[in-house]
Amino acid sequence: MTTWFITRHPGALEWAKAQGFAIDRHCTHLTDVNLTDGIVAGDTIIGSLPVHLAAVVCQRGAAYYNLSLDLPAHLRGEELSAEELSACNARLEAFYVEKIA
């Protein structure tokens, strides 16, 4: 079982490390290669994925933990530091996403 952290944001990676999360693999984006050759049942995926990719992760039997924030409007689109993420109540929330149709 592998713990993946999917983020292109340096502050998010710093935040995760500061929280003591054990990350086996870091990728800046979830690609078709990760989905077909890398991620397997029992893996843990951490990040802020588009819903259609979160559904694929769950379909493969991996656990999905969203990096959730309470982000004020003036910080949207900004690159945040680990400290700013903490100030925005950064947290991991487990989700199971399934495509209906």
PyMOL commands that set and color helices and strands:
alter all, ss='L'
color gray80, all
select helices_A, chain A and resi 10-18+32-38+51-59+73-75+82-87
alter helices_A, ss='H'
color red, helices_A
select strands_A, chain A and resi 3-6+25-27+44-47+63-68+91-95
alter strands_A, ss='S'
color yellow, strands_A
deselect
rebuild
show_as cartoon
